[in-house]
Each structure stands twice: as structure tokens, then as C-alpha cells.
Amino acid sequence: MAVALPRHDYRPQTTRYIAPDVARGVALLGIALANLPTAWAFALNADYAVDFGGVRSPGSWLENLAVLFHAMFVHVRGLPMFTTLLGFGVGLITMSLWRRGFPLKQARLLLWRRYLLLAVVGVLHLVLLFFGDIILQYAVTALILIAMISLRDRTLMVIAWILLGLSIVFATAMAVLSLYFPEFTAGDGSLIGIGGAESYLGYVADNGLFLGITLANLPVTAFSLLPLMIIGFVWARRGVLVDTASHLTLLRAWVAVAGAVILLVGLPWGLAALGVLPPEWELPLSVFNSGVGMLTGPGILAFIALVFRGTEESLSPFVRPFVALGRRSMSGYILQSVLFILITQPFTLHLGPNAGILGQMGVAFGVWLLTLAWASVWDLLGWPGPVEWAHRRLSYGREGLPVRYQPKQLPA
């Protein structure tokens, strides 16, 4: 085991590559599409495809196509990609600290400070805005990853593959269990009080109770998120998303893995939801997708990296809004929650539960477009995302990171 930050042939990055930012911007759309039917507006009076927004029989061909789209490209797709990107971000910051001459201990302390503050953001977001917050789980898992930054890439990847293997085994076992004993694994929105609060104060109170459940589940969540964060971290240290030409085999392999999961798990799940395959397969495939679907995170990110290889200097007007939102992804994610509260709750407009899959997809897409427009305006003004600005300021102080490490230069 190493005792200092690993030394890599990694020169300071003078240009910013757009692939990670594009990925974050696109992932926010996937998160909006997935969260609306499963958290914000649980479908009512639907005959099938309840997890996707609901369809009343007989469903139209467009509604059925939307069900397949959800199963293949929405659920457990954006979350694992964001997880990989968070590990990538930890890796980039770690390499920046190494170039600035930070000793291992001081680098860890600074990183822990940054992600402890992120955990605070997550708690506030969970209680005040969205019980299904993922920021807190990301932050806690990042704290674990930071303890491992002195390990070699090969050691980290062995740990990641072991954890991924265990996750797949667990998901397979739970899928089999749900096939024979569906009553033990099935659930509905009533379990978490979706849409039940009649006032904002009641909503906050319900979220406060759910915070305890989230904290209790943190070990399981970290177990599932950590391997993807490790992969992203190692990709940052190796420059995988920067020098795609030197990592084509790796990136193409991950694209193939994601494609296999989408076709062999997502497609059958959607067909079971439609009744084309035995309906009793729907729940087991959903459970299986929740575990195996995590493999799509690095694969989707790899696909975006292969398609968008440019830098900010060659940014096209079409891609710029996605990059603008990606650079303000935490603010965009929280803005999503504000908009969904205004649209879906009983004490606001209360739209969504009876909208069906197409209506819910329209609402989710509209919310995402609003965040895209907001980020574009902020980008034109040259303003950072407000949450990102506050987080960076609290993490590094008014002056930011020093060009070279000097003891006691950073705030206590």
C-alpha cells in the first residue's frame, strides 16, 4: 500500500473537455424522467406500467413505446452515470492537489472537508425539498473513497470488481426471491408517504422522518455506489475521458456492457410490463435491473466520451446548453426539486398522479428544459451555479486553492 498520493504521468490540464459536462446535463433529464413516476407523482388509476407513470387499458402504441423507453433507457441509468462522474470528480481534485504539492494527509483532510459539506447540502435538500435525495449518499460514499486515494489503480479496480460482483449476486438473489415471493419485495408509494402531505410543513416533517431511513440504509447504498465511484476515480487518474484515443478498447467494452444490460434486462422488463412477456416477470426484472443496471453508468459515460471528444474551445451552440447545465448540475438538480414541488404536491398544483406515462414524461421534460434554459442564461452571464459557488467557497475559503501548498494557508 502506498503512503503518498500516487504518481502518474499526468500533466496539468490546460483545456476543459466537454464530455463530463455533457454527461451531467443529459443525466439530469434521465433523473427527472425516473424520479417523477417513482417519487414525485406515483401513478393512480393505472392498469399497467405503474412504475413508469402508468397506462390505462387499452394503451396506445405511443404509450407502449414510452414504457419500453423507460425500461431500457431511464431507470437506473442516470444515477449510475452520475455516480461514476462523482468518482471522476474526486479523482480530478485529487490530481489537482497533488500537482499543487499537497501532502497525502492534508489532501485527505481537504477532500473530507469538501464532501462533508456536500453531505450537509444533501441533508438540507432531503429535508426541505426531496425525500429521495441522492447527494447525501454520494457524499458519504465519497468520504469512503477518499480514505482509499493512496491505493494503486490495480488495487482499486480489484476492490471495485469484487463489490460489483457481490452486488450482482445480491440483485440476482433478490430477483429470484421476488419471483416466488413477490409480497416480500413489492412496494407502493404509500410506504414512503408520496404525495400525502397537505402543507409544506407537513411535507418537511415527512421528509425529516425519511431522513432516518436514509441514514439507516447508508451502508447498503455505499456498498452499491462505491465500485462505480472507484471506476470514475481511476479513469480520472489515467486520463481516460481526456485521451479517449488511447483508451478506445476500454471505452468500447463499457459501451458494449451497457448495451447488453439495456437489451437483455431493460427490454424484457419493458415487455413484461406490457404483458408481451409473462407479467409475473416484471417485478423480478425490475429488481434485477436495480442491481445490474448500475453497470450502465460507466458505459453511458463512455459512449458520451466517444461522441463528444471536443473541448470548450470548439463548443458548438447546440451542445453549449448541455455543458452549461452540466457545469451547474448540483444547482440544476436542486432546482428540479423546487419545480417538482410546485407542480406535483397536494398543497401546490398537484399535477402528475393521473397524467399517465406520456403526461408525466412531458412534465419531466418540461422541468428539465427550464433548468436547461436557466443554466444557459447563467452561462451567458458568466455566473457559476449558486450551490456550486457556495460549496466551493466553504470548502476552499475566499481565496480558493493555493497555487502551491503552504501549511495553514487554508481555513480551519
Secondary structure, DSSP 8 states (H G I E B T S, - for coil): --SS----------S-BSHHHHHHHHHHHHHHHHHIIIIIS---S-SB-GGGT-B-SS--HHHHHHHHHHHHHTTTTHHHHHHHHHHHHHHHHHHHHHHTT--HHHHHHHHHHHHHHHHHHHHHHHHHT-TT--HHHHHHHHHHHHTTTTS-HHHHHHHHHHHHHHHHHHHHHHHHHHHH-GGGT---GGGGTTT--SSHHHHHHHHHHHHHHHHHTHHHHHHHHHHHHHHHHHHHHHTTTT-GGGGHHHHHHHHHHHHHHIIIIIHHHHHHHHTSS-GGGHHHHHHHHHHHGGGHHHHHHHHHHHH---BGGG--TTTHHHHHHHHTHHHHHHHHHHHHHHHHSTTTT--STTTHHHHHHHHHHHHHHHHHHHHHHHHHHT---HHHHHHHHHHH-TT-S-SS--TT-S--
